Amino acid sequence: MEHLVQFKVHLKDIVPLKVAEREYYKSFSNYLQKYEDFKLKRTNAVGELAHVTLISGPGNDHLK
């Protein structure tokens, strides 16, 4: 029982950090999506691999 109490105390410290970390990743993902969209508009899809998008585009929700 004592271990469970200690674990509960540690969870109170860990959970807010993980929530903040998740928000930082979401913010960074949004930044990358905007960067990629801007780059695509600016280059007008010139080049052999210009059609490849890692963050934005259809079907890439799993990367976010």
N, CA, C and O atoms as a Tripos MOL2 file, in Angstrom:
@<TRIPOS>MOLECULE
protein
  256   255    64     0     0
PROTEIN
NO_CHARGES

@<TRIPOS>ATOM
      1 N           0.8210   -1.1960    0.0000 N.3       1 MET1
      2 CA          0.0000    0.0000    0.0000 C.3       1 MET1
      3 C           0.8660    1.2620    0.0000 C.2       1 MET1
      4 O           0.5300    2.2680   -0.6250 O.2       1 MET1
      5 N           1.9580    1.1820    0.6980 N.am      2 GLU2
      6 CA          2.8540    2.3260    0.7850 C.3       2 GLU2
      7 C           3.4240    2.6940   -0.5900 C.2       2 GLU2
      8 O           3.6280    3.8700   -0.8930 O.2       2 GLU2
      9 N           3.6760    1.6800   -1.4080 N.am      3 HIS3
     10 CA          4.1890    1.9270   -2.7540 C.3       3 HIS3
     11 C           3.1620    2.6520   -3.6180 C.2       3 HIS3
     12 O           3.5200    3.5100   -4.4250 O.2       3 HIS3
     13 N           1.9140    2.3140   -3.4520 N.am      4 LEU4
     14 CA          0.8580    2.9760   -4.2160 C.3       4 LEU4
     15 C           0.7470    4.4460   -3.8430 C.2       4 LEU4
     16 O           0.5260    5.2920   -4.7090 O.2       4 LEU4
     17 N           0.8970    4.7480   -2.5800 N.am      5 VAL5
     18 CA          0.8450    6.1370   -2.1270 C.3       5 VAL5
     19 C           2.0080    6.9220   -2.7320 C.2       5 VAL5
     20 O           1.8200    8.0450   -3.1990 O.2       5 VAL5
     21 N           3.1960    6.3440   -2.7250 N.am      6 GLN6
     22 CA          4.3650    6.9970   -3.3140 C.3       6 GLN6
     23 C           4.1870    7.1940   -4.8210 C.2       6 GLN6
     24 O           4.5570    8.2330   -5.3690 O.2       6 GLN6
     25 N           3.6230    6.1940   -5.4760 N.am      7 PHE7
     26 CA          3.3880    6.2900   -6.9120 C.3       7 PHE7
     27 C           2.4020    7.4090   -7.2270 C.2       7 PHE7
     28 O           2.5750    8.1340   -8.2060 O.2       7 PHE7
     29 N           1.3830    7.5490   -6.4110 N.am      8 LYS8
     30 CA          0.3920    8.6070   -6.5930 C.3       8 LYS8
     31 C           1.0460    9.9890   -6.4520 C.2       8 LYS8
     32 O           0.6940   10.9200   -7.1760 O.2       8 LYS8
     33 N           1.9740   10.1140   -5.5410 N.am      9 VAL9
     34 CA          2.6930   11.3720   -5.3480 C.3       9 VAL9
     35 C           3.5330   11.6800   -6.5810 C.2       9 VAL9
     36 O           3.5750   12.8230   -7.0370 O.2       9 VAL9
     37 N           4.2000   10.6660   -7.1200 N.am     10 HIS10
     38 CA          5.0220   10.8700   -8.3130 C.3      10 HIS10
     39 C           4.1660   11.2220   -9.5230 C.2      10 HIS10
     40 O           4.5850   12.0220  -10.3590 O.2      10 HIS10
     41 N           2.9910   10.6470   -9.6290 N.am     11 LEU11
     42 CA          2.1010   10.9550  -10.7490 C.3      11 LEU11
     43 C           1.6840   12.4190  -10.7480 C.2      11 LEU11
     44 O           1.5380   13.0210  -11.8120 O.2      11 LEU11
     45 N           1.4950   12.9860   -9.5940 N.am     12 LYS12
     46 CA          1.1240   14.3970   -9.5090 C.3      12 LYS12
     47 C           2.2170   15.2880  -10.0870 C.2      12 LYS12
     48 O           1.9320   16.3820  -10.5750 O.2      12 LYS12
     49 N           3.4630   14.8300  -10.0370 N.am     13 ASP13
     50 CA          4.5690   15.5850  -10.6200 C.3      13 ASP13
     51 C           4.7180   15.3150  -12.1120 C.2      13 ASP13
     52 O           5.0840   16.2140  -12.8690 O.2      13 ASP13
     53 N           4.4430   14.1040  -12.5350 N.am     14 ILE14
     54 CA          4.6930   13.6910  -13.9140 C.3      14 ILE14
     55 C           3.6050   14.1640  -14.8790 C.2      14 ILE14
     56 O           3.9230   14.6190  -15.9780 O.2      14 ILE14
     57 N           2.3620   14.0700  -14.5050 N.am     15 VAL15
     58 CA          1.2470   14.3580  -15.4150 C.3      15 VAL15
     59 C           1.2920   15.7820  -15.9750 C.2      15 VAL15
     60 O           1.1420   15.9400  -17.1870 O.2      15 VAL15
     61 N           1.4880   16.8170  -15.1720 N.am     16 PRO16
     62 CA          1.5500   18.1660  -15.7620 C.3      16 PRO16
     63 C           2.7020   18.3260  -16.7570 C.2      16 PRO16
     64 O           2.5670   19.0380  -17.7520 O.2      16 PRO16
     65 N           3.8200   17.6750  -16.4950 N.am     17 LEU17
     66 CA          4.9430   17.7500  -17.4350 C.3      17 LEU17
     67 C           4.5890   17.0920  -18.7640 C.2      17 LEU17
     68 O           4.9290   17.6200  -19.8230 O.2      17 LEU17
     69 N           3.9210   15.9630  -18.7220 N.am     18 LYS18
     70 CA          3.5400   15.2690  -19.9480 C.3      18 LYS18
     71 C           2.4850   16.0520  -20.7260 C.2      18 LYS18
     72 O           2.5040   16.0510  -21.9560 O.2      18 LYS18
     73 N           1.5880   16.7020  -20.0460 N.am     19 VAL19
     74 CA          0.5820   17.5270  -20.7150 C.3      19 VAL19
     75 C           1.2650   18.7020  -21.4210 C.2      19 VAL19
     76 O           0.9370   19.0180  -22.5650 O.2      19 VAL19
     77 N           2.1990   19.3380  -20.7470 N.am     20 ALA20
     78 CA          2.9340   20.4530  -21.3510 C.3      20 ALA20
     79 C           3.7590   19.9670  -22.5440 C.2      20 ALA20
     80 O           3.8200   20.6400  -23.5730 O.2      20 ALA20
     81 N           4.3840   18.8160  -22.4080 N.am     21 GLU21
     82 CA          5.1780   18.2550  -23.5020 C.3      21 GLU21
     83 C           4.3140   17.9950  -24.7310 C.2      21 GLU21
     84 O           4.7340   18.2560  -25.8580 O.2      21 GLU21
     85 N           3.1240   17.4880  -24.5130 N.am     22 ARG22
     86 CA          2.2110   17.2210  -25.6200 C.3      22 ARG22
     87 C           1.7980   18.5070  -26.3220 C.2      22 ARG22
     88 O           1.6860   18.5340  -27.5480 O.2      22 ARG22
     89 N           1.5720   19.5590  -25.5690 N.am     23 GLU23
     90 CA          1.2210   20.8530  -26.1530 C.3      23 GLU23
     91 C           2.3810   21.4280  -26.9680 C.2      23 GLU23
     92 O           2.1660   22.0260  -28.0230 O.2      23 GLU23
     93 N           3.6010   21.2460  -26.4820 N.am     24 TYR24
     94 CA          4.7720   21.7150  -27.2300 C.3      24 TYR24
     95 C           4.8940   20.9730  -28.5610 C.2      24 TYR24
     96 O           5.1950   21.5850  -29.5860 O.2      24 TYR24
     97 N           4.6640   19.6740  -28.5500 N.am     25 TYR25
     98 CA          4.7200   18.8940  -29.7890 C.3      25 TYR25
     99 C           3.6310   19.3320  -30.7660 C.2      25 TYR25
    100 O           3.8600   19.4040  -31.9730 O.2      25 TYR25
    101 N           2.4500   19.6220  -30.2340 N.am     26 LYS26
    102 CA          1.3570   20.0770  -31.0930 C.3      26 LYS26
    103 C           1.6900   21.4300  -31.7120 C.2      26 LYS26
    104 O           1.4210   21.6560  -32.8920 O.2      26 LYS26
    105 N           2.2640   22.3130  -30.9380 N.am     27 SER27
    106 CA          2.6630   23.6280  -31.4400 C.3      27 SER27
    107 C           3.7430   23.4900  -32.5100 C.2      27 SER27
    108 O           3.6880   24.1730  -33.5320 O.2      27 SER27
    109 N           4.7080   22.6290  -32.2910 N.am     28 PHE28
    110 CA          5.7770   22.4140  -33.2590 C.3      28 PHE28
    111 C           5.2330   21.7930  -34.5440 C.2      28 PHE28
    112 O           5.6800   22.1390  -35.6380 O.2      28 PHE28
    113 N           4.2860   20.8920  -34.4190 N.am     29 SER29
    114 CA          3.6530   20.2820  -35.5910 C.3      29 SER29
    115 C           2.9250   21.3360  -36.4180 C.2      29 SER29
    116 O           3.0100   21.3250  -37.6460 O.2      29 SER29
    117 N           2.2180   22.2380  -35.7650 N.am     30 ASN30
    118 CA          1.5370   23.3240  -36.4760 C.3      30 ASN30
    119 C           2.5350   24.2260  -37.1820 C.2      30 ASN30
    120 O           2.2870   24.6640  -38.3060 O.2      30 ASN30
    121 N           3.6550   24.5050  -36.5410 N.am     31 TYR31
    122 CA          4.7070   25.3110  -37.1650 C.3      31 TYR31
    123 C           5.2310   24.6210  -38.4230 C.2      31 TYR31
    124 O           5.3730   25.2570  -39.4670 O.2      31 TYR31
    125 N           5.5170   23.3280  -38.3260 N.am     32 LEU32
    126 CA          6.0340   22.5940  -39.4830 C.3      32 LEU32
    127 C           5.0250   22.5500  -40.6200 C.2      32 LEU32
    128 O           5.3990   22.6320  -41.7900 O.2      32 LEU32
    129 N           3.7530   22.4220  -40.2810 N.am     33 GLN33
    130 CA          2.7200   22.3950  -41.3190 C.3      33 GLN33
    131 C           2.6590   23.7350  -42.0460 C.2      33 GLN33
    132 O           2.5860   23.7720  -43.2740 O.2      33 GLN33
    133 N           2.6880   24.8290  -41.2970 N.am     34 LYS34
    134 CA          2.6700   26.1590  -41.9270 C.3      34 LYS34
    135 C           3.9140   26.3660  -42.7910 C.2      34 LYS34
    136 O           3.8260   26.9170  -43.8880 O.2      34 LYS34
    137 N           5.0600   25.9290  -42.3020 N.am     35 TYR35
    138 CA          6.3000   26.0610  -43.0620 C.3      35 TYR35
    139 C           6.2120   25.2770  -44.3680 C.2      35 TYR35
    140 O           6.5900   25.7790  -45.4260 O.2      35 TYR35
    141 N           5.7200   24.0630  -44.2890 N.am     36 GLU36
    142 CA          5.6270   23.2220  -45.4740 C.3      36 GLU36
    143 C           4.6290   23.7850  -46.4870 C.2      36 GLU36
    144 O           4.8980   23.7920  -47.6890 O.2      36 GLU36
    145 N           3.4900   24.2520  -46.0050 N.am     37 ASP37
    146 CA          2.4980   24.8510  -46.9050 C.3      37 ASP37
    147 C           3.0610   26.0990  -47.5880 C.2      37 ASP37
    148 O           2.8640   26.2910  -48.7870 O.2      37 ASP37
    149 N           3.7570   26.9410  -46.8320 N.am     38 PHE38
    150 CA          4.3550   28.1530  -47.3920 C.3      38 PHE38
    151 C           5.4240   27.7990  -48.4270 C.2      38 PHE38
    152 O           5.4990   28.4110  -49.4930 O.2      38 PHE38
    153 N           6.2420   26.8120  -48.0990 N.am     39 LYS39
    154 CA          7.3020   26.3880  -49.0160 C.3      39 LYS39
    155 C           6.7000   25.8610  -50.3220 C.2      39 LYS39
    156 O           7.2150   26.1420  -51.4040 O.2      39 LYS39
    157 N           5.6210   25.1050  -50.2170 N.am     40 LEU40
    158 CA          4.9730   24.5490  -51.3990 C.3      40 LEU40
    159 C           4.3880   25.6600  -52.2740 C.2      40 LEU40
    160 O           4.5030   25.6110  -53.4980 O.2      40 LEU40
    161 N           3.7630   26.6570  -51.6490 N.am     41 LYS41
    162 CA          3.2000   27.7770  -52.4190 C.3      41 LYS41
    163 C           4.3020   28.6070  -53.0730 C.2      41 LYS41
    164 O           4.1420   29.0880  -54.1940 O.2      41 LYS41
    165 N           5.4020   28.7690  -52.3800 N.am     42 ARG42
    166 CA          6.4830   29.6190  -52.8820 C.3      42 ARG42
    167 C           7.2290   28.9580  -54.0460 C.2      42 ARG42
    168 O           7.6090   29.6380  -54.9990 O.2      42 ARG42
    169 N           7.4380   27.6540  -53.9770 N.am     43 THR43
    170 CA          8.2100   26.9760  -55.0210 C.3      43 THR43
    171 C           7.3470   26.5510  -56.1970 C.2      43 THR43
    172 O           7.8740   26.1850  -57.2480 O.2      43 THR43
    173 N           6.0300   26.5920  -56.0390 N.am     44 ASN44
    174 CA          5.0890   26.1700  -57.0810 C.3      44 ASN44
    175 C           5.3610   24.7450  -57.5630 C.2      44 ASN44
    176 O           5.2310   24.4430  -58.7490 O.2      44 ASN44
    177 N           5.7390   23.8790  -56.6320 N.am     45 ALA45
    178 CA          5.9290   22.4490  -56.9000 C.3      45 ALA45
    179 C           6.9290   22.1960  -58.0220 C.2      45 ALA45
    180 O           6.6420   21.4380  -58.9480 O.2      45 ALA45
    181 N           8.0800   22.8130  -57.9470 N.am     46 VAL46
    182 CA          9.1320   22.6100  -58.9350 C.3      46 VAL46
    183 C          10.1210   21.5880  -58.3840 C.2      46 VAL46
    184 O          10.5410   21.6860  -57.2310 O.2      46 VAL46
    185 N          10.4860   20.6300  -59.1880 N.am     47 GLY47
    186 CA         11.4710   19.6290  -58.7840 C.3      47 GLY47
    187 C          10.8660   18.2430  -58.7120 C.2      47 GLY47
    188 O           9.6470   18.0720  -58.6970 O.2      47 GLY47
    189 N          11.7410   17.2640  -58.6690 N.am     48 GLU48
    190 CA         11.3190   15.8710  -58.7070 C.3      48 GLU48
    191 C          10.5410   15.4480  -57.4670 C.2      48 GLU48
    192 O           9.5880   14.6760  -57.5770 O.2      48 GLU48
    193 N          10.9230   15.9330  -56.2950 N.am     49 LEU49
    194 CA         10.2780   15.5370  -55.0450 C.3      49 LEU49
    195 C           9.4050   16.6440  -54.4590 C.2      49 LEU49
    196 O           9.0870   16.6090  -53.2700 O.2      49 LEU49
    197 N           9.0220   17.6020  -55.2530 N.am     50 ALA50
    198 CA          8.2360   18.7330  -54.7530 C.3      50 ALA50
    199 C           6.8520   18.2990  -54.2890 C.2      50 ALA50
    200 O           6.2440   18.9680  -53.4540 O.2      50 ALA50
    201 N           6.3500   17.1960  -54.8160 N.am     51 HIS51
    202 CA          5.0140   16.7370  -54.4330 C.3      51 HIS51
    203 C           4.9980   16.0440  -53.0650 C.2      51 HIS51
    204 O           3.9250   15.8140  -52.5070 O.2      51 HIS51
    205 N           6.1600   15.7130  -52.5270 N.am     52 VAL52
    206 CA          6.2420   15.0020  -51.2520 C.3      52 VAL52
    207 C           6.0540   15.9880  -50.1060 C.2      52 VAL52
    208 O           6.7700   16.9840  -50.0030 O.2      52 VAL52
    209 N           5.0880   15.7000  -49.2520 N.am     53 THR53
    210 CA          4.8790   16.5050  -48.0490 C.3      53 THR53
    211 C           4.8930   15.5730  -46.8470 C.2      53 THR53
    212 O           4.2760   14.5080  -46.8760 O.2      53 THR53
    213 N           5.5850   15.9650  -45.8060 N.am     54 LEU54
    214 CA          5.7150   15.1120  -44.6290 C.3      54 LEU54
    215 C           4.6860   15.4170  -43.5600 C.2      54 LEU54
    216 O           4.2340   14.5090  -42.8620 O.2      54 LEU54
    217 N           4.3150   16.6500  -43.4230 N.am     55 ILE55
    218 CA          3.4130   17.0500  -42.3460 C.3      55 ILE55
    219 C           2.0190   17.3480  -42.8600 C.2      55 ILE55
    220 O           1.0390   16.8200  -42.3340 O.2      55 ILE55
    221 N           1.9160   18.1820  -43.8750 N.am     56 SER56
    222 CA          0.6050   18.5640  -44.3820 C.3      56 SER56
    223 C           0.2330   17.6650  -45.5510 C.2      56 SER56
    224 O           1.0410   16.8570  -46.0090 O.2      56 SER56
    225 N          -0.9560   17.8080  -46.0140 N.am     57 GLY57
    226 CA         -1.4080   17.0090  -47.1440 C.3      57 GLY57
    227 C          -2.3370   15.8980  -46.7000 C.2      57 GLY57
    228 O          -2.4240   15.5850  -45.5130 O.2      57 GLY57
    229 N          -3.0300   15.3050  -47.6590 N.am     58 PRO58
    230 CA         -4.0090   14.2680  -47.3240 C.3      58 PRO58
    231 C          -3.3320   12.9770  -46.8630 C.2      58 PRO58
    232 O          -2.3020   12.5670  -47.3980 O.2      58 PRO58
    233 N          -3.9340   12.3570  -45.8660 N.am     59 GLY59
    234 CA         -3.4730   11.0490  -45.4170 C.3      59 GLY59
    235 C          -2.2640   11.0430  -44.5070 C.2      59 GLY59
    236 O          -1.7380    9.9710  -44.2070 O.2      59 GLY59
    237 N          -1.8060   12.1920  -44.0600 N.am     60 ASN60
    238 CA         -0.6270   12.2290  -43.2030 C.3      60 ASN60
    239 C          -0.9670   12.6140  -41.7710 C.2      60 ASN60
    240 O          -0.1120   13.1350  -41.0530 O.2      60 ASN60
    241 N          -2.1890   12.3690  -41.3490 N.am     61 ASP61
    242 CA         -2.5820   12.7120  -39.9750 C.3      61 ASP61
    243 C          -1.8140   11.9050  -38.9340 C.2      61 ASP61
    244 O          -1.6310   12.3550  -37.8030 O.2      61 ASP61
    245 N          -1.3670   10.7120  -39.3200 N.am     62 HIS62
    246 CA         -0.6370    9.8810  -38.3730 C.3      62 HIS62
    247 C           0.7140   10.4940  -37.9830 C.2      62 HIS62
    248 O           1.2710   10.1540  -36.9390 O.2      62 HIS62
    249 N           1.2350   11.3870  -38.8120 N.am     63 LEU63
    250 CA          2.4950   12.0260  -38.4750 C.3      63 LEU63
    251 C           2.3300   13.1110  -37.4290 C.2      63 LEU63
    252 O           3.2810   13.4680  -36.7350 O.2      63 LEU63
    253 N           1.1260   13.6300  -37.3220 N.am     64 LYS64
    254 CA          0.8770   14.6460  -36.2930 C.3      64 LYS64
    255 C           0.6970   13.9480  -34.9960 C.2      64 LYS64
    256 O           0.4740   14.5950  -33.9730 O.2      64 LYS64
@<TRIPOS>BOND
     1     1     2 1
     2     2     3 1
     3     3     4 2
     4     3     5 am
     5     5     6 1
     6     6     7 1
     7     7     8 2
     8     7     9 am
     9     9    10 1
    10    10    11 1
    11    11    12 2
    12    11    13 am
    13    13    14 1
    14    14    15 1
    15    15    16 2
    16    15    17 am
    17    17    18 1
    18    18    19 1
    19    19    20 2
    20    19    21 am
    21    21    22 1
    22    22    23 1
    23    23    24 2
    24    23    25 am
    25    25    26 1
    26    26    27 1
    27    27    28 2
    28    27    29 am
    29    29    30 1
    30    30    31 1
    31    31    32 2
    32    31    33 am
    33    33    34 1
    34    34    35 1
    35    35    36 2
    36    35    37 am
    37    37    38 1
    38    38    39 1
    39    39    40 2
    40    39    41 am
    41    41    42 1
    42    42    43 1
    43    43    44 2
    44    43    45 am
    45    45    46 1
    46    46    47 1
    47    47    48 2
    48    47    49 am
    49    49    50 1
    50    50    51 1
    51    51    52 2
    52    51    53 am
    53    53    54 1
    54    54    55 1
    55    55    56 2
    56    55    57 am
    57    57    58 1
    58    58    59 1
    59    59    60 2
    60    59    61 am
    61    61    62 1
    62    62    63 1
    63    63    64 2
    64    63    65 am
    65    65    66 1
    66    66    67 1
    67    67    68 2
    68    67    69 am
    69    69    70 1
    70    70    71 1
    71    71    72 2
    72    71    73 am
    73    73    74 1
    74    74    75 1
    75    75    76 2
    76    75    77 am
    77    77    78 1
    78    78    79 1
    79    79    80 2
    80    79    81 am
    81    81    82 1
    82    82    83 1
    83    83    84 2
    84    83    85 am
    85    85    86 1
    86    86    87 1
    87    87    88 2
    88    87    89 am
    89    89    90 1
    90    90    91 1
    91    91    92 2
    92    91    93 am
    93    93    94 1
    94    94    95 1
    95    95    96 2
    96    95    97 am
    97    97    98 1
    98    98    99 1
    99    99   100 2
   100    99   101 am
   101   101   102 1
   102   102   103 1
   103   103   104 2
   104   103   105 am
   105   105   106 1
   106   106   107 1
   107   107   108 2
   108   107   109 am
   109   109   110 1
   110   110   111 1
   111   111   112 2
   112   111   113 am
   113   113   114 1
   114   114   115 1
   115   115   116 2
   116   115   117 am
   117   117   118 1
   118   118   119 1
   119   119   120 2
   120   119   121 am
   121   121   122 1
   122   122   123 1
   123   123   124 2
   124   123   125 am
   125   125   126 1
   126   126   127 1
   127   127   128 2
   128   127   129 am
   129   129   130 1
   130   130   131 1
   131   131   132 2
   132   131   133 am
   133   133   134 1
   134   134   135 1
   135   135   136 2
   136   135   137 am
   137   137   138 1
   138   138   139 1
   139   139   140 2
   140   139   141 am
   141   141   142 1
   142   142   143 1
   143   143   144 2
   144   143   145 am
   145   145   146 1
   146   146   147 1
   147   147   148 2
   148   147   149 am
   149   149   150 1
   150   150   151 1
   151   151   152 2
   152   151   153 am
   153   153   154 1
   154   154   155 1
   155   155   156 2
   156   155   157 am
   157   157   158 1
   158   158   159 1
   159   159   160 2
   160   159   161 am
   161   161   162 1
   162   162   163 1
   163   163   164 2
   164   163   165 am
   165   165   166 1
   166   166   167 1
   167   167   168 2
   168   167   169 am
   169   169   170 1
   170   170   171 1
   171   171   172 2
   172   171   173 am
   173   173   174 1
   174   174   175 1
   175   175   176 2
   176   175   177 am
   177   177   178 1
   178   178   179 1
   179   179   180 2
   180   179   181 am
   181   181   182 1
   182   182   183 1
   183   183   184 2
   184   183   185 am
   185   185   186 1
   186   186   187 1
   187   187   188 2
   188   187   189 am
   189   189   190 1
   190   190   191 1
   191   191   192 2
   192   191   193 am
   193   193   194 1
   194   194   195 1
   195   195   196 2
   196   195   197 am
   197   197   198 1
   198   198   199 1
   199   199   200 2
   200   199   201 am
   201   201   202 1
   202   202   203 1
   203   203   204 2
   204   203   205 am
   205   205   206 1
   206   206   207 1
   207   207   208 2
   208   207   209 am
   209   209   210 1
   210   210   211 1
   211   211   212 2
   212   211   213 am
   213   213   214 1
   214   214   215 1
   215   215   216 2
   216   215   217 am
   217   217   218 1
   218   218   219 1
   219   219   220 2
   220   219   221 am
   221   221   222 1
   222   222   223 1
   223   223   224 2
   224   223   225 am
   225   225   226 1
   226   226   227 1
   227   227   228 2
   228   227   229 am
   229   229   230 1
   230   230   231 1
   231   231   232 2
   232   231   233 am
   233   233   234 1
   234   234   235 1
   235   235   236 2
   236   235   237 am
   237   237   238 1
   238   238   239 1
   239   239   240 2
   240   239   241 am
   241   241   242 1
   242   242   243 1
   243   243   244 2
   244   243   245 am
   245   245   246 1
   246   246   247 1
   247   247   248 2
   248   247   249 am
   249   249   250 1
   250   250   251 1
   251   251   252 2
   252   251   253 am
   253   253   254 1
   254   254   255 1
   255   255   256 2
@<TRIPOS>SUBSTRUCTURE
     1 MET1         2 RESIDUE 1 A MET
     2 GLU2         6 RESIDUE 1 A GLU
     3 HIS3        10 RESIDUE 1 A HIS
     4 LEU4        14 RESIDUE 1 A LEU
     5 VAL5        18 RESIDUE 1 A VAL
     6 GLN6        22 RESIDUE 1 A GLN
     7 PHE7        26 RESIDUE 1 A PHE
     8 LYS8        30 RESIDUE 1 A LYS
     9 VAL9        34 RESIDUE 1 A VAL
    10 HIS10       38 RESIDUE 1 A HIS
    11 LEU11       42 RESIDUE 1 A LEU
    12 LYS12       46 RESIDUE 1 A LYS
    13 ASP13       50 RESIDUE 1 A ASP
    14 ILE14       54 RESIDUE 1 A ILE
    15 VAL15       58 RESIDUE 1 A VAL
    16 PRO16       62 RESIDUE 1 A PRO
    17 LEU17       66 RESIDUE 1 A LEU
    18 LYS18       70 RESIDUE 1 A LYS
    19 VAL19       74 RESIDUE 1 A VAL
    20 ALA20       78 RESIDUE 1 A ALA
    21 GLU21       82 RESIDUE 1 A GLU
    22 ARG22       86 RESIDUE 1 A ARG
    23 GLU23       90 RESIDUE 1 A GLU
    24 TYR24       94 RESIDUE 1 A TYR
    25 TYR25       98 RESIDUE 1 A TYR
    26 LYS26      102 RESIDUE 1 A LYS
    27 SER27      106 RESIDUE 1 A SER
    28 PHE28      110 RESIDUE 1 A PHE
    29 SER29      114 RESIDUE 1 A SER
    30 ASN30      118 RESIDUE 1 A ASN
    31 TYR31      122 RESIDUE 1 A TYR
    32 LEU32      126 RESIDUE 1 A LEU
    33 GLN33      130 RESIDUE 1 A GLN
    34 LYS34      134 RESIDUE 1 A LYS
    35 TYR35      138 RESIDUE 1 A TYR
    36 GLU36      142 RESIDUE 1 A GLU
    37 ASP37      146 RESIDUE 1 A ASP
    38 PHE38      150 RESIDUE 1 A PHE
    39 LYS39      154 RESIDUE 1 A LYS
    40 LEU40      158 RESIDUE 1 A LEU
    41 LYS41      162 RESIDUE 1 A LYS
    42 ARG42      166 RESIDUE 1 A ARG
    43 THR43      170 RESIDUE 1 A THR
    44 ASN44      174 RESIDUE 1 A ASN
    45 ALA45      178 RESIDUE 1 A ALA
    46 VAL46      182 RESIDUE 1 A VAL
    47 GLY47      186 RESIDUE 1 A GLY
    48 GLU48      190 RESIDUE 1 A GLU
    49 LEU49      194 RESIDUE 1 A LEU
    50 ALA50      198 RESIDUE 1 A ALA
    51 HIS51      202 RESIDUE 1 A HIS
    52 VAL52      206 RESIDUE 1 A VAL
    53 THR53      210 RESIDUE 1 A THR
    54 LEU54      214 RESIDUE 1 A LEU
    55 ILE55      218 RESIDUE 1 A ILE
    56 SER56      222 RESIDUE 1 A SER
    57 GLY57      226 RESIDUE 1 A GLY
    58 PRO58      230 RESIDUE 1 A PRO
    59 GLY59      234 RESIDUE 1 A GLY
    60 ASN60      238 RESIDUE 1 A ASN
    61 ASP61      242 RESIDUE 1 A ASP
    62 HIS62      246 RESIDUE 1 A HIS
    63 LEU63      250 RESIDUE 1 A LEU
    64 LYS64      254 RESIDUE 1 A LYS
